[in-house]
């Protein structure tokens, strides 16, 4: 579960526009 959060955080940092798309 923590790994998924890390992945989302990374994606959010790299693509703040895709953060909402991820969750």
Beta strands, then each sheet from edge to edge (+ up, - down):
end
